[in-house]
Structure formats: structure tokens, C-alpha cells
Amino acid sequence: MPAPGLQAMLGWSARDWAAFADSWRGLGPDRYMADGGRYRRRRHAAFELCGPDAQRKPHQPHYQSRDYNRLNGDVQRWFDPVEPQVATNAVLHAIFGTLTPLFDTLDRRGPASCWHSEVHQFRIETSADEIGRPTPEGLHRDGVDWVLVLLVARENVAEGVTDIGDADGRGLGRFTLCEPGDAVLLDDQRIRHGVTPIRAVLPNLPAYRDALVVTWQAQDRAA
């Protein structure tokens, strides 16, 4: 979904977006990278989504089995929490309020059903000394039902191409999220996804890719 279409659908203001995007400056390091990399920063939060309501859950670890994350799976990963002003920002709640009913409809779930949702703020950095890998686990599923990947910023980077494959990993297409607000919605039960490494265009300047990932999992199936 190109940025103008998504913004029109969700209806956030330029002020809301500016405050939301600026929060990526404060992400802490990801200390759980099994490849030894120091190129990823992130924050994390969990929510319960029931109809139009989004209730933040107590801070909790992010967990994936090795079936879904062969690099960092089978570990409870405690990341810095999403800051309160980000958790209440109109951009995030427009995402919840618009996309949750869509997924209710697509999955034929009743209005009383609830979702477990996890929100991830990612900054992938790259430099002459280290390659930035948005998905070091390769083409993968997240082990949920639905996934939103929203580009927040690209600064001085090339590549970072999104690859899409079927459940068996056969390639279905590739594209690049280029503009702030560009996004992709994924049926995680059917689709694998990954992003190629990024590299700095000008090696002496800061280079990074900021993204928001939001997942939806039927609460009766969530761990």
C-alpha cells in the first residue's frame, strides 16, 4: 500500500505522524542477536484488541519458536517497552481501529472476539563496519495471523528489498518500501516475507531504516 492511500484510509494528521516517527530516535539496542550483530534497535509492546478497544497489556517478553525464527527463536526476549506517548499516538490507534475490523471480517470472527497484538519499533543501522539486516532469519513467517509492516524512514540507505514467498518459500514477488508510510499487509498463515540487507549510500553519514511491525493473533491461539 503506497503511503498516500494508507494515510487516506487511516486518517492520521501530519502532526501525529511527525511525533510518531520522531520516537524512533529513542530506541534501545537489541541484545538478543544470535549472529552477534549490533545493527538493530527496537522497542516492543503488547495489546489486547477487542472490537474498537485497544488495551495495553503489562510489559512482557517477545517469544517465537525456532519453527518461525531459526536465528533468535526459543528465547524470551525482553526489549525496552514502547514509550507511553507512542502507545497512545493517533497513528497507532488508527491502525488498530481500521485494520482490526478488516481482519475480523476476513477471518469471519465475531464482534466479541479479541486479538493479541504485538507492536515492534525497529531501527536497522548500517555502516562501513557492519551490514544492516532487517530480517537476519531470512524468508519467514512470524507465527501469527496478520502482519503490518509500515516504513517510517529510510535515511542514506540502498536496497532493503521486501521479498514475498508462499508457505513453501517459493518466490511470489519483490518490491521496496521507499516512502514514509509505505506499507505491506501480510496473511501470515499463507505468506513468508523477508527484507534484503541495507547498505549506506554515503559511508561517512548515518544510515538506517525505520519500520513499524504490528501483528495480530487470535487470542484463543496466542501463547
C-alpha positions in Angstrom: 0.0 0.0 0.0 1.6 3.3 -1.1 1.8 5.9 1.7 -0.9 8.3 0.3 -3.5 5.5 0.1 -2.7 4.2 3.6 -2.8 7.7 5.1 -6.2 8.4 3.5 -7.6 5.1 4.8 -6.3 5.6 8.3 -6.7 9.4 8.6 -3.8 10.4 10.8 -2.6 14.1 10.8 0.8 15.3 9.8 1.4 16.3 13.5 0.6 12.9 14.7 2.9 11.3 12.2 5.8 13.6 13.0 5.6 12.8 16.7 5.2 9.1 15.9 8.2 9.0 13.5 10.4 11.1 15.9 10.1 8.4 18.6 12.4 6.1 16.6 15.3 8.3 17.8 14.9 6.7 21.2 15.1 3.0 20.6 17.4 0.9 22.7 19.7 -1.8 21.4 18.6 -5.4 20.6 20.8 -7.5 22.9 19.4 -10.9 21.6 21.0 -11.1 18.2 22.4 -14.6 17.9 24.5 -13.6 14.9 26.4 -11.2 17.2 25.2 -8.1 15.3 24.8 -4.7 16.8 22.8 -3.2 13.9 19.3 -3.4 15.3 17.5 -1.2 17.8 13.9 -1.8 19.0 11.0 -1.3 21.4 8.1 -3.6 22.0 4.6 -3.6 23.5 1.6 -6.0 23.6 -2.1 -5.1 23.3 -5.5 -6.8 23.6 -7.7 -5.7 20.7 -11.5 -6.3 21.1 -13.7 -4.5 18.6 -12.8 -0.8 18.7 -11.0 -1.1 22.0 -7.2 -1.4 22.4 -5.9 -2.1 25.8 -2.2 -2.2 26.5 -1.1 -5.3 28.4 1.6 -5.4 31.1 5.1 -5.4 29.6 6.1 -8.9 28.5 8.7 -10.7 26.5 8.5 -11.4 22.8 8.7 -15.1 22.1 9.0 -17.1 18.8 9.8 -20.7 18.5 12.6 -21.8 16.2 9.9 -23.1 13.8 9.4 -19.4 12.9 12.7 -17.8 13.8 15.7 -20.1 13.4 18.2 -17.4 14.5 16.6 -16.0 17.6 13.8 -18.4 18.4 13.1 -20.4 21.7 14.2 -17.4 23.8 12.1 -15.0 25.8 13.3 -11.6 24.6 12.7 -8.6 26.9 13.0 -5.4 24.8 12.6 -1.9 26.1 8.9 -1.0 26.2 7.2 1.3 23.7 7.0 4.7 25.3 3.6 5.8 26.6 3.2 8.7 24.2 3.8 6.3 21.3 1.3 3.7 22.6 -1.4 6.4 22.7 -0.4 8.1 19.5 -3.2 8.5 17.0 -1.3 6.8 14.2 -1.1 3.5 16.2 -4.7 3.7 17.2 -5.8 4.4 13.7 -4.0 1.2 12.6 -5.8 -0.7 15.4 -9.2 0.9 14.7 -9.1 0.4 11.0 -7.3 -2.9 10.4 -8.7 -5.0 13.3 -12.3 -4.9 11.9 -10.8 -5.8 8.5 -9.1 -8.9 9.9 -12.3 -9.7 11.9 -14.1 -9.8 8.6 -11.5 -11.7 6.6 -11.3 -14.4 9.4 -15.0 -14.4 9.9 -14.6 -13.6 13.6 -17.5 -12.3 15.7 -17.6 -8.8 17.2 -16.9 -10.2 20.7 -13.6 -11.9 19.6 -10.3 -10.5 20.7 -6.8 -10.4 19.3 -3.3 -10.5 20.9 -1.3 -7.8 19.1 2.4 -7.0 19.4 3.9 -3.7 18.3 7.6 -3.6 17.3 9.6 -0.4 16.6 12.7 -1.3 14.6 15.7 0.7 13.5 18.2 -1.2 11.3 21.5 0.6 11.1 24.3 0.1 8.6 27.8 1.4 8.2 31.1 0.6 6.6 31.8 -1.7 9.5 28.5 -3.6 9.7 25.8 -4.7 7.3 22.3 -3.9 8.4 20.0 -6.9 8.2 16.2 -6.2 8.6 15.4 -9.9 8.7 18.5 -11.9 9.6 16.4 -15.0 9.9 15.7 -14.9 6.1 12.3 -15.5 4.4 10.0 -16.4 7.3 6.6 -16.4 8.9 6.0 -14.7 12.2 3.8 -17.4 13.6 0.7 -15.1 13.9 -2.4 -14.4 11.8 -1.8 -11.0 10.2 1.1 -8.6 9.9 1.5 -5.0 9.0 5.0 -3.7 8.1 5.0 0.1 7.8 8.0 2.1 6.7 8.7 5.0 8.9 12.0 6.3 7.4 14.9 5.5 5.1 18.0 7.6 5.6 21.0 7.3 3.3 20.4 3.6 2.5 20.1 1.5 -0.6 18.5 -1.9 -1.1 16.2 -3.2 1.7 14.0 -5.0 -0.8 11.0 -6.9 0.5 10.7 -10.5 -0.8 7.4 -12.3 -0.7 7.0 -16.1 -0.9 4.3 -18.7 -0.4 4.1 -21.0 2.5 6.7 -23.3 1.0 9.1 -20.4 0.3 8.5 -20.2 -3.5 9.0 -16.5 -4.6 5.9 -14.6 -5.4 7.3 -11.1 -5.9 9.5 -8.3 -4.5 9.2 -4.6 -4.0 10.8 -1.8 -2.0 9.1 0.3 0.7 10.6 3.7 -0.2 8.5 6.5 1.2 7.5 7.1 4.8 4.1 5.5 5.2 4.5 2.8 2.5 3.2 -0.5 4.0 2.5 -4.1 3.3 -0.2 -6.3 4.9 0.5 -10.0 5.1 -1.6 -13.1 5.7 1.0 -14.8 7.9 -0.7 -18.2 7.6 -0.1 -18.2 3.9 2.8 -15.9 3.1 6.5 -15.7 4.0 8.4 -12.4 3.9 11.9 -11.1 4.3 13.9 -7.9 3.6 17.3 -7.9 2.0 20.3 -6.2 3.8 20.7 -2.5 3.5 23.9 -0.6 2.8 24.9 3.0 3.2 24.9 5.2 0.1 27.4 7.7 1.6 29.6 5.7 4.0 30.6 8.6 6.3 27.0 9.6 7.1 24.4 7.9 9.4 22.4 5.3 7.5 19.3 3.5 8.8 15.9 2.0 8.0 13.0 2.6 10.5 9.9 0.3 10.4 6.9 -0.4 12.5 5.7 -4.0 12.6 2.3 -4.8 14.1 1.0 -8.4 14.4 -2.5 -9.8 15.1 -3.0 -13.3 16.6 -6.4 -14.7 17.6 -6.3 -14.5 21.4 -7.5 -18.1 21.8 -4.5 -19.2 19.8 -1.9 -16.9 21.4 0.6 -18.3 23.8 
